[in-house]
């Protein structure tokens, strides 16, 4: 009996982990005045990042392809209308995630095109009619995380991107067609604004974790396919719509929850090291990303290591783990990534290669280049193939345009980003070639 309850508690921890992570993230990112910190702001307001990070910026694995426009929506009382401007063919997307971290809508170039658009994000249970010029999108939960990305072709492109970002608007339905009034959120001094959400969860006692999750279940409906895990959690006293009484819980259940939480976290850590397929030294994960169904372990691992993941149809990001000899990528070495003409990354938008140190941070270099890709002035070989040089020193003035500078020591992390990848990327028919050490 105790062993079975422990197994259920482990399943429950994995199932609930993304929900708790999202709520802690929402509270921290929105508990701030508008415009104070790039990428953060009150509920129902866009928070834009206007420039790429410099070499000293400490955010893990930032991209140098798009600039972000993020917002947390509260559609519990009324819908919020999201507006996008004409972007003149520019790649952009507004990925919308429910509180379980599932992507449920992605307005953008791939899906809705690049003409102006207006989408009414409607909360669960809201059934009234909308004006004829509004497209209805129903969110599974009353809170939504919207992560917008706009193609940015280097710093010289910032003014054009800023104009696009300024055209992204959020309007409460009650104000639609009227003068818009700015929304100001209140600041809650009890919210921990310093400790990252993942660290908060690691330090959270198991009973507090499950109690917190029970409160979130009152307002964030489980998905329709979650009935089996919901039924199993009832055997632990965890029922949708009810608080979890930690004080009066059966000692056997209390022990099961404590053991299950620890085992669940260990299972997530172990699974995180094995997610995706390994091809030519690249780890590629396209299975059940963005929408997870009942693969709760995949969802939890993604929440722990890459909260806010895109659908693979929008972006796939292979990670380089080793060179062609199976050895880690070291900064002191020289490497070559060669694409045959017929094997260039198959994308409908664009692709890039970004270099980081072993901790996932970009490294300052003499030419201030952190990424390279098909939007750069690459020099192609006579047969249409292309060589990218990854090394500390210049490969020569005639090859500098194809050079991704690396630090002279330490293990490197390299990420390829494929935007609007074609089907052969998603189904595994294409993979990046191996990176070869040449010196």
C-alpha positions in Angstrom: 0.0 0.0 0.0 2.7 2.5 1.0 4.8 1.6 -2.1 1.8 2.2 -4.4 1.0 5.5 -2.7 4.7 6.5 -3.1 4.5 5.7 -6.8 1.3 7.8 -7.2 3.0 10.7 -5.3 5.9 10.6 -7.7 3.5 10.7 -10.7 1.7 13.6 -9.0 4.9 15.6 -8.4 5.9 15.2 -12.1 2.4 16.1 -13.2 2.1 19.2 -11.1 5.6 20.5 -11.4 5.0 22.6 -14.6 1.9 24.2 -13.1 3.8 25.3 -10.0 6.7 26.5 -12.0 4.5 28.6 -14.3 2.7 30.2 -11.4 5.9 31.1 -9.5 7.3 32.5 -12.8 4.2 34.5 -13.5 4.1 36.0 -10.0 7.8 37.0 -10.2 7.8 38.4 -13.7 4.6 40.5 -13.3 5.2 41.9 -9.8 7.0 45.0 -11.2 6.2 48.4 -12.7 5.9 48.6 -16.4 9.2 49.6 -18.2 11.4 49.0 -15.1 13.1 45.8 -16.3 13.2 44.6 -19.9 11.0 41.6 -20.4 9.1 42.1 -17.2 5.9 44.0 -16.5 2.4 43.9 -15.0 -0.3 41.5 -16.2 -2.0 42.3 -19.5 0.9 44.5 -20.7 3.7 43.8 -23.2 7.2 43.9 -22.0 9.7 44.3 -24.8 13.4 43.5 -25.1 14.8 46.1 -27.5 18.4 44.9 -28.1 20.5 41.8 -28.1 22.5 41.1 -24.9 26.1 42.1 -24.8 29.0 39.8 -24.0 28.6 40.3 -20.2 24.8 39.7 -20.0 24.1 36.7 -17.7 21.1 34.9 -19.1 21.5 31.2 -20.1 21.6 30.5 -23.9 20.1 33.8 -25.2 19.4 33.9 -28.9 20.7 36.5 -31.3 18.1 36.0 -34.0 14.9 37.5 -32.5 13.9 40.1 -30.0 11.3 39.2 -27.4 8.0 40.7 -26.6 6.4 38.9 -23.6 3.1 39.3 -21.7 1.1 37.5 -19.1 -2.6 37.6 -19.7 -5.4 37.4 -17.1 -8.6 36.3 -19.0 -10.4 35.2 -15.8 -12.8 38.3 -15.9 -12.9 39.2 -19.6 -11.1 38.4 -22.9 -8.0 40.3 -23.9 -7.6 41.3 -27.5 -4.1 40.8 -29.0 -3.3 43.0 -32.0 -0.4 42.6 -34.4 0.6 45.1 -37.1 1.5 44.6 -40.7 5.1 43.3 -40.6 5.9 43.3 -44.3 6.9 39.7 -44.6 9.1 39.7 -41.4 9.1 36.5 -39.4 7.4 36.7 -36.1 5.3 34.6 -33.7 3.2 35.1 -30.6 3.3 31.8 -28.9 0.6 31.4 -26.2 1.0 28.9 -23.4 -1.5 27.8 -20.8 -0.5 27.3 -17.2 0.3 23.6 -17.9 3.0 24.9 -20.3 1.2 23.6 -23.4 1.2 25.9 -26.5 -2.5 26.4 -27.6 -2.1 29.1 -30.2 0.6 30.7 -32.3 -0.4 33.8 -34.3 2.5 34.7 -36.6 4.0 34.5 -40.1 3.8 30.7 -40.3 0.2 30.4 -39.2 -1.8 33.6 -39.7 0.5 35.5 -42.1 2.0 38.9 -41.8 -1.1 41.2 -42.3 -2.6 43.0 -39.3 -4.5 40.7 -37.0 -6.7 40.9 -33.9 -7.3 37.9 -31.7 -9.6 37.7 -28.7 -8.1 35.4 -26.0 -11.1 34.0 -24.2 -10.9 32.2 -20.8 -12.5 28.8 -20.1 -16.2 29.1 -19.7 -16.6 32.5 -21.4 -19.3 31.9 -24.1 -20.5 35.4 -25.2 -20.4 36.6 -28.8 -17.5 38.6 -30.2 -17.5 41.4 -32.7 -17.2 40.3 -36.3 -13.6 41.5 -36.7 -12.2 39.5 -33.8 -11.0 36.0 -34.1 -11.7 33.9 -31.0 -9.0 31.8 -29.3 -10.0 30.0 -26.2 -7.4 29.5 -23.5 -7.6 26.3 -21.4 -6.6 28.3 -18.3 -7.4 31.8 -17.0 -3.8 32.8 -17.1 -1.7 32.8 -20.3 2.0 33.4 -21.0 2.5 34.9 -24.4 6.1 34.8 -25.7 6.6 36.9 -28.8 9.6 36.7 -31.1 10.4 39.1 -33.9 13.1 38.4 -36.5 16.0 40.8 -36.0 18.8 41.1 -38.6 21.5 42.6 -36.4 21.6 45.9 -34.4 21.1 48.0 -37.6 17.6 46.4 -37.7 16.6 47.5 -34.2 14.5 50.6 -35.4 12.4 48.4 -37.7 11.9 45.8 -35.0 10.9 48.4 -32.4 8.2 49.6 -34.8 6.8 46.1 -35.0 7.0 45.6 -31.2 5.2 48.9 -30.7 2.4 47.6 -32.9 1.8 44.6 -30.6 -1.1 45.7 -28.4 -3.3 44.2 -25.6 -6.7 45.6 -25.1 -9.4 44.4 -22.6 -12.5 43.5 -24.6 -14.5 46.1 -22.6 -12.2 48.8 -24.1 -12.2 47.4 -27.7 -13.1 50.1 -30.1 -12.7 52.8 -27.5 -9.9 54.8 -26.0 -7.4 52.5 -24.4 -6.4 53.1 -20.8 -3.0 51.9 -19.5 -3.1 49.0 -17.1 -1.2 49.3 -13.8 -0.6 46.3 -11.6 -0.2 46.4 -7.8 3.1 45.3 -6.2 3.0 42.4 -3.7 5.9 42.8 -1.2 5.6 39.2 -0.1 6.7 37.7 -3.4 10.3 36.5 -3.6 11.7 38.6 -6.5 15.3 37.3 -6.1 15.3 33.5 -5.9 14.7 31.9 -9.4 11.4 29.9 -9.5 13.3 26.6 -10.0 15.3 27.2 -6.9 12.1 28.1 -5.0 10.7 24.7 -5.9 13.8 22.8 -4.9 13.7 24.4 -1.5 10.0 24.0 -1.1 9.0 21.2 1.4 7.0 18.5 -0.4 3.8 19.1 1.6 4.0 22.8 0.8 4.5 22.0 -2.8 1.4 19.8 -3.0 -0.7 22.3 -1.0 0.3 25.1 -3.4 -0.5 22.9 -6.4 -4.0 22.1 -4.9 -4.8 25.8 -4.7 -3.7 26.2 -8.4 -5.9 23.3 -9.4 -8.9 25.3 -8.2 -8.5 27.9 -10.9 -6.5 26.1 -13.6 -8.6 23.2 -15.0 -6.7 20.0 -15.9 -6.8 19.0 -19.5 -9.5 16.6 -20.7 -7.0 13.8 -21.1 -5.8 14.1 -17.5 -8.6 12.0 -15.9 -6.4 9.0 -15.1 -3.8 10.9 -13.1 -6.5 13.0 -11.5 -8.2 9.9 -10.3 -5.0 8.5 -8.9 -4.2 11.7 -7.1 -7.5 11.5 -5.2 -6.1 8.5 -3.4 -3.6 10.9 -1.8 -6.2 13.4 -0.8 -5.4 15.6 -3.8 -8.7 16.5 -5.4 -9.4 19.2 -8.0 -11.2 22.1 -6.4 -10.3 21.3 -2.8 -7.5 22.5 -0.6 -5.0 20.0 0.6 -5.1 19.7 4.4 -1.4 19.1 5.3 -2.0 19.3 9.0 -4.5 16.5 9.2 -3.2 14.3 6.4 -2.7 10.6 7.2 0.9 9.9 8.2 1.2 7.2 5.6 0.1 9.7 2.9 2.4 12.4 4.3 5.4 10.0 4.1 4.4 8.9 0.5 4.3 12.6 -0.6 7.7 13.3 0.9 9.3 10.2 -0.8 7.3 10.7 -4.0 8.5 14.3 -4.4 12.1 13.3 -4.0 11.7 10.4 -6.4 9.9 12.6 -8.9 12.6 15.2 -9.0 15.3 12.5 -9.5 13.3 11.0 -12.3 13.1 14.4 -14.0 16.8 14.9 -13.7 17.6 11.5 -15.1 15.2 11.9 -18.0 16.6 15.3 -18.9 19.9 13.8 -19.8 18.3 11.4 -22.3 15.7 13.5 -24.0 15.8 13.6 -27.8 17.8 11.7 -30.3 21.5 11.9 -30.8 22.7 12.3 -34.4 26.2 13.3 -35.5 27.0 14.6 -32.0 23.8 16.7 -31.9 21.0 16.2 -29.5 17.7 16.9 -31.3 14.4 17.0 -29.5 11.3 17.3 -31.7 9.0 14.8 -30.1 6.0 16.2 -28.1 7.6 19.6 -27.6 5.2 22.5 -26.9 2.2 20.2 -26.7 2.8 17.1 -24.4 -0.5 15.2 -24.2 -0.1 12.7 -21.3 3.7 12.7 -21.5 4.0 14.4 -18.2 7.7 13.5 -17.7 8.6 15.3 -21.0 6.5 18.3 -20.0 8.1 18.5 -16.5 11.7 18.1 -17.9 11.0 20.9 -20.4 9.6 23.1 -17.7 12.7 22.5 -15.6 15.2 23.0 -18.4 13.5 25.2 -21.0 10.3 26.7 -19.8 8.3 28.3 -22.7 9.4 25.8 -25.4 8.0 26.4 -28.9 6.2 23.9 -31.1 8.7 22.1 -33.3 7.0 23.5 -36.4 8.0 27.0 -35.2 11.6 26.3 -34.1 13.9 23.3 -33.5 17.1 23.9 -31.5 19.7 21.0 -31.8 22.4 21.1 -29.1 26.0 20.1 -30.0 27.3 17.6 -27.4 30.4 16.3 -29.2 32.6 16.4 -32.3 32.8 13.8 -35.0 35.1 11.7 -32.7 32.6 11.8 -29.8 34.7 14.2 -27.8 33.5 17.4 -26.1 33.9 20.7 -27.9 36.9 22.6 -26.4 37.6 26.3 -26.9 41.3 25.8 -27.6 40.7 23.6 -30.6 39.7 24.5 -34.2 36.6 23.0 -35.7 34.8 22.9 -39.1 31.1 22.6 -39.7 30.7 21.8 -43.4 27.3 21.8 -45.1 27.0 20.3 -48.6 24.7 22.3 -50.9 22.0 19.7 -50.7 22.3 19.4 -46.9 22.0 23.1 -45.9 19.5 23.5 -43.1 16.0 23.1 -44.5 13.9 26.0 -43.1 11.2 28.3 -44.4 12.4 31.2 -42.2 16.1 31.2 -41.3 18.8 29.3 -39.3 21.7 30.2 -37.0 24.5 28.8 -34.9 25.2 30.3 -31.5 28.3 29.7 -29.3 28.3 29.7 -25.5 30.6 28.7 -22.7 30.0 25.6 -20.6 27.6 27.5 -18.4 25.5 28.6 -21.4 26.7 32.3 -21.5 27.9 34.1 -24.5 31.6 34.9 -24.6 33.0 38.4 -25.5 35.2 38.3 -28.5 37.1 40.7 -30.7 34.5 41.0 -33.5 31.5 41.0 -31.1 29.9 38.0 -33.0 28.0 35.5 -30.9 26.0 33.8 -33.7 26.3 33.2 -37.4 23.7 32.0 -39.9 22.1 32.3 -43.3 21.3 36.0 -42.9 25.0 36.8 -42.6 27.2 37.5 -45.6 28.5 34.0 -45.7 31.1 33.0 -48.4 29.9 29.8 -50.2 32.2 27.4 -52.0 32.1 27.0 -55.7 29.9 23.9 -55.4 27.3 25.7 -53.2 28.6 24.2 -50.0 29.6 26.3 -47.0 32.1 26.0 -44.2 31.8 27.5 -40.8 34.9 27.9 -38.8 34.7 27.6 -35.0 38.0 28.6 -33.4 39.7 31.3 -31.2 41.8 33.0 -33.9 40.8 34.3 -37.3 40.8 31.6 -40.0 42.1 34.3 -42.5 40.8 37.5 -43.9 39.1 35.6 -46.8 37.2 33.4 -44.3 36.4 35.9 -41.5 32.8 36.1 -42.7 32.3 32.4 -41.9 34.0 32.6 -38.5 32.3 32.0 -35.2 34.9 33.1 -32.5 35.4 30.8 -29.5 37.2 31.4 -26.2 40.8 30.0 -26.1 39.9 27.6 -23.2 37.1 25.8 -21.6 34.3 23.5 -22.9 31.9 25.1 -25.3 28.2 24.8 -25.8 26.8 25.3 -29.3 23.1 25.6 -30.3 21.7 25.5 -33.8 18.4 27.3 -34.3 16.0 26.3 -37.1 13.1 28.7 -37.5 10.0 27.3 -39.4 11.8 24.0 -40.0 10.6 21.9 -42.9 9.1 18.4 -42.2 12.4 16.6 -42.8 13.8 18.3 -39.7 10.8 17.3 -37.5 10.5 13.7 -38.7 14.2 13.1 -38.5 15.2 12.8 -42.2 17.6 15.7 -41.8 20.1 16.4 -39.0 23.1 18.7 -38.8 26.4 17.3 -40.0 29.1 16.4 -37.5 31.5 19.1 -36.4 35.1 18.0 -37.2 38.2 19.0 -35.3 40.8 20.4 -37.7 43.4 21.6 -35.3 
